[in-house]
């Protein structure tokens, strides 16, 4: 047996930060004979160095990589078709997602993440010498902002809002551009510093953030960077004549819009509360979303998910805010799979380390309820229209459709005037224009 050893550990120390060390230790190779061809495998140890404000420590694990070699020709079996991916979660064991394609973990290819954009390994970072580090590492939840840095020598080589920090005494490790300390003594990419973008939400609807620049979809005819020919205007990534209508159907419009008389119009000008305000659609977080059965029922930059046309939130994890990962075109919050910590109400941490809907909670938004219901504290409740539908002493907020306690008054207020029982708090009735 032939023994190979390699050690390339870089321990990066900073206030409240963690970095992927890049430590790769390879053990003995071993082979499995399959006749004319055989599998050649080797085990290697991957280590990550975690640092907070007080100490640093290593965590390591072993992985195996195999390739099939045939005698005489010594030809490695051809790889299968490229597997598209949003993140490493979409790739098989021993592979990672780099540039939207699953590749072997030891690939030398680089990804599309620029400064302060989300990364999972250093291969995701596009700039030579950039590192994938975790800012604001929390030992309790093992979470933080895992983002790409930029190598530097002096502060003026970093963009505004960043400074050049020598984060390691390791020989050969360049200083890196990091966000300047906030008033709370933290370095953070949320909100984004003075860059064009660090996530897709910093760009226009349907655009993606690639190496800190907003980029339109590949099939876009036009964008903020690519103009249309004279006499045409850019609408929803398509060039249309200046005298042509913006739309003929709902799919010509952006998410949250409907087509009215050839013009894309917000389906609820002031935002929605009830599903019935959405012209057959559903109200989600104050915006109307159209219903659908397939992606073709939705507009540009949208996809059909769970029966609703939702904007493509991400095409890769770099489109998401730090601390999130792109799963099926949606940014999902990362969490600690071991402890289950790190998810918001209504969600739970799965074995892959990101938050998903908790089946024990009925709803997280109105879209998960019936047309005349509201999602309140994880339960679908019928919206109130009259105070008498509420608990004793409560009143109905007609605009929101929810029951609540009446506003506190430090003085002893007079009995409220009324025209009927609905004007009175629950448990009272209207008698001669006064609630009793």
Secondary structure, DSSP 8 states (H G I E B T S, - for coil): --------------TTEEEEEEEEEEEEEEEEE-SSEEEEEEEEEEEEEEE-SS-EEEEEEEEEEEEEEETTT--B----S--B-SSGGGS-TTEEEETTEEEETT-----SB-TT-B-SSGGGB-STT--EEEEEEETTTTEEEEEE--EESSGGGS-TTEEEE----STT--EEEEE---TTS----SS--SSS-SSGGGS-TT-EEETTEEE--TT-S--SSS---TTEEEETTEEEETTS-S-SSGGGS-TTEEEETTEEEESSTT--SSGGGGTTSEEETTEEE-B-SSGGGS-TTEEEETTEEEE---SSGGGS-TTEEEETTEEEEB--TTT--S--TTEEE-TTSBEEE-TTSS-SSGGGS-TTEEEETTEEEE---SGGGS-TTEEEETTTTEEEE----SS-----B-SSGGGS-TT--EETTEE-
